Amino acid sequence: MGKLLSSFRATVILSLVLAGLMIFAFGQVAAGGFDGIFWQAVFRWVHVAAGILWIGLLYYFNFVQIRVMPSIPAELKPAVGKHIAPEALFWFRWSALVTVLAGLAVMFARGHAYAAEVLSFGMAGGLVEGDQGFMLMGMGVWLAIIMFLNVWGIIWPNQKRALGIVVVDDDKKARAARIAMLGSRTNLLLSFPMLTSMAMYQTLFG
């Protein structure tokens, strides 16, 4: 067991296999079997799993790396910039993409009328009756989309310059580092309202 757990790849694969078996078991015992509701649940599982990785890394950057970097001795900073940060950013940006795509899949799996109400903050013309939470859920969805666009459109392009993946002069590198930091702080700012929308809506309205 120790040998298996010593391998990151083996541990993740085994965990996913066990999760897959549990998902299949849920399909076996669910009232509707492997119906549309089951696939909503699968998309939501992907959405939540990828979202934990995305927001977890966002919090790592802001609660740990950005705060601690100024106190790290200059001779040690290249190790963070050349090895840790690029790896973290790889998982950060791709988990953001998977999170948003899976979230949209959940939304559209509930019906195009439901998706229209959420995306329009409940102003799509009463396509779905009896749900007063569309405005608040819509806010969460659009905040997540803004955060995703921020990752790919601002944070990642500027991090490539700041980390030297794209070669620029020192002034442009410093400016890119600041823009990337402010982009990351913007996502930190938006993250708690976004998560509030998602969690409260699912609990109160389902």
C-alpha positions as CSV (number, residue, x, y, z in Angstrom):
1,M,0.0,0.0,0.0
2,G,2.9,2.3,0.8
3,K,4.3,1.8,-2.6
4,L,1.0,2.6,-4.3
5,L,0.6,5.8,-2.2
6,S,4.1,6.9,-3.0
7,S,3.0,7.3,-6.6
8,F,0.9,10.3,-7.3
9,R,-0.3,8.9,-10.6
10,A,-1.3,5.5,-9.2
11,T,-3.1,7.2,-6.2
12,V,-5.1,9.4,-8.4
13,I,-6.0,6.7,-10.9
14,L,-7.1,4.3,-8.1
15,S,-9.2,7.1,-6.5
16,L,-10.9,7.8,-9.8
17,V,-11.6,4.1,-10.3
18,L,-13.2,3.9,-6.9
19,A,-15.2,7.0,-7.6
20,G,-16.3,5.5,-10.9
21,L,-17.5,2.3,-9.2
22,M,-19.5,4.4,-6.7
23,I,-21.0,6.5,-9.5
24,F,-22.1,3.2,-11.3
25,A,-23.5,2.0,-8.0
26,F,-25.6,5.1,-7.6
27,G,-27.0,4.5,-11.1
28,Q,-27.9,1.0,-10.1
29,V,-29.9,2.1,-7.0
30,A,-31.3,5.4,-8.3
31,A,-35.1,5.4,-8.9
32,G,-34.6,6.4,-12.5
33,G,-31.5,4.3,-13.2
34,F,-29.1,5.8,-15.7
35,D,-31.5,8.5,-16.8
36,G,-31.2,12.3,-17.3
37,I,-31.1,13.0,-13.5
38,F,-28.2,10.5,-13.1
39,W,-26.2,12.3,-15.8
40,Q,-26.9,15.6,-14.0
41,A,-25.4,14.0,-11.0
42,V,-22.3,12.9,-12.9
43,F,-21.8,16.4,-14.4
44,R,-22.2,17.9,-11.0
45,W,-19.6,15.5,-9.6
46,V,-17.1,16.6,-12.3
47,H,-18.1,20.2,-11.6
48,V,-17.4,19.9,-7.9
49,A,-14.2,17.9,-8.2
50,A,-12.7,20.3,-10.8
51,G,-14.0,23.3,-8.8
52,I,-12.3,22.1,-5.6
53,L,-9.0,21.9,-7.5
54,W,-9.5,25.3,-9.2
55,I,-10.6,27.3,-6.2
56,G,-8.1,25.3,-3.9
57,L,-5.2,26.5,-6.1
58,L,-6.6,30.0,-6.2
59,Y,-6.6,30.0,-2.4
60,Y,-3.1,28.5,-2.4
61,F,-1.8,31.3,-4.6
62,N,-3.4,34.0,-2.5
63,F,-3.3,32.6,1.0
64,V,0.2,31.2,0.7
65,Q,2.4,31.9,-2.4
66,I,1.8,35.6,-3.0
67,R,1.9,36.4,0.7
68,V,5.1,34.4,1.4
69,M,7.1,35.1,-1.7
70,P,8.5,38.5,-0.4
71,S,10.0,36.7,2.6
72,I,11.7,33.9,0.6
73,P,15.4,34.5,0.2
74,A,16.3,35.7,-3.3
75,E,18.4,32.6,-4.1
76,L,15.4,30.3,-3.4
77,K,12.8,32.2,-5.4
78,P,13.8,30.8,-8.8
79,A,12.8,27.3,-7.5
80,V,9.2,28.5,-7.0
81,G,9.1,30.4,-10.3
82,K,10.6,27.6,-12.4
83,H,9.2,24.5,-10.9
84,I,6.2,25.0,-8.4
85,A,4.3,27.9,-10.0
86,P,4.2,26.6,-13.6
87,E,2.9,23.2,-12.4
88,A,0.3,24.8,-10.2
89,L,-0.8,27.1,-13.0
90,F,-1.2,24.1,-15.3
91,W,-3.7,22.5,-13.0
92,F,-5.2,25.9,-12.1
93,R,-6.1,26.9,-15.7
94,W,-7.3,23.5,-16.9
95,S,-9.4,22.8,-13.8
96,A,-11.0,26.2,-14.3
97,L,-12.0,25.2,-17.9
98,V,-13.4,21.8,-16.7
99,T,-15.3,23.4,-13.8
100,V,-17.1,25.9,-16.1
101,L,-17.8,23.4,-18.8
102,A,-19.2,20.8,-16.3
103,G,-21.2,23.5,-14.6
104,L,-22.8,24.5,-17.9
105,A,-23.5,20.9,-18.7
106,V,-25.3,20.5,-15.4
107,M,-27.3,23.6,-16.1
108,F,-28.3,22.6,-19.7
109,A,-29.0,19.0,-18.6
110,R,-31.8,20.5,-16.4
111,G,-33.3,22.0,-19.6
112,H,-32.8,24.9,-21.9
113,A,-35.6,26.8,-20.2
114,Y,-33.9,26.4,-16.9
115,A,-30.5,27.5,-18.4
116,A,-32.2,30.6,-20.0
117,E,-33.7,31.6,-16.7
118,V,-30.4,31.3,-14.8
119,L,-28.3,33.1,-17.5
120,S,-30.9,35.9,-17.7
121,F,-31.2,36.3,-13.9
122,G,-34.8,35.0,-14.1
123,M,-35.8,37.5,-16.7
124,A,-36.3,35.1,-19.6
125,G,-40.1,35.4,-19.5
126,G,-41.2,32.9,-16.8
127,L,-40.0,29.9,-18.7
128,V,-39.8,28.0,-15.4
129,E,-42.3,28.7,-12.7
130,G,-42.0,28.6,-9.0
131,D,-38.3,29.3,-8.5
132,Q,-37.3,32.6,-7.0
133,G,-33.6,31.9,-6.9
134,F,-32.8,32.4,-10.5
135,M,-31.3,35.9,-10.0
136,L,-29.0,34.8,-7.3
137,M,-28.0,31.6,-9.1
138,G,-27.4,33.6,-12.2
139,M,-25.1,35.9,-10.3
140,G,-23.0,32.9,-9.2
141,V,-22.8,31.5,-12.7
142,W,-21.7,34.7,-14.3
143,L,-19.2,35.4,-11.5
144,A,-17.7,31.9,-12.3
145,I,-17.6,32.7,-16.0
146,I,-15.9,36.0,-15.3
147,M,-13.4,34.3,-13.1
148,F,-12.7,31.7,-15.8
149,L,-12.1,34.4,-18.5
150,N,-9.8,36.2,-16.0
151,V,-7.8,33.0,-15.6
152,W,-7.3,32.5,-19.3
153,G,-7.3,36.1,-20.6
154,I,-5.4,37.9,-17.9
155,I,-3.7,35.8,-15.2
156,W,-2.2,33.1,-17.4
157,P,-0.9,35.4,-20.3
158,N,0.8,37.6,-17.7
159,Q,2.1,34.8,-15.6
160,K,3.9,33.4,-18.7
161,R,5.7,36.7,-18.9
162,A,6.4,37.0,-15.2
163,L,7.8,33.5,-15.0
164,G,9.9,33.8,-18.1
165,I,7.9,31.3,-20.2
166,V,7.5,34.1,-22.6
167,V,10.7,36.2,-22.7
168,V,10.3,39.9,-22.1
169,D,12.4,42.7,-20.6
170,D,12.5,43.2,-16.8
171,D,10.1,46.2,-16.8
172,K,7.5,44.2,-18.7
173,K,8.1,41.2,-16.5
174,A,7.5,43.2,-13.4
175,R,4.4,44.8,-14.8
176,A,3.1,41.4,-15.9
177,A,3.7,40.0,-12.4
178,R,1.6,42.8,-10.9
179,I,-1.2,42.4,-13.4
180,A,-1.3,38.6,-12.7
181,M,-1.4,39.3,-9.0
182,L,-4.2,41.8,-9.3
183,G,-6.1,39.3,-11.5
184,S,-5.7,36.6,-9.0
185,R,-6.8,38.9,-6.2
186,T,-9.9,39.8,-8.3
187,N,-10.8,36.1,-8.5
188,L,-10.2,35.8,-4.7
189,L,-12.6,38.7,-4.2
190,L,-15.3,37.1,-6.5
191,S,-14.8,33.6,-5.2
192,F,-16.7,33.9,-1.9
193,P,-19.8,35.5,-3.4
194,M,-19.7,32.9,-6.2
195,L,-19.5,30.0,-3.8
196,T,-22.3,31.5,-1.7
197,S,-24.5,31.6,-4.7
198,M,-23.8,28.0,-5.6
199,A,-24.1,26.5,-2.1
200,M,-27.1,28.5,-1.0
201,Y,-29.1,27.9,-4.2
202,Q,-28.5,24.1,-4.1
203,T,-29.5,23.9,-0.5
204,L,-32.6,26.2,-0.6
205,F,-33.9,25.5,-4.2
206,G,-32.1,22.4,-5.4
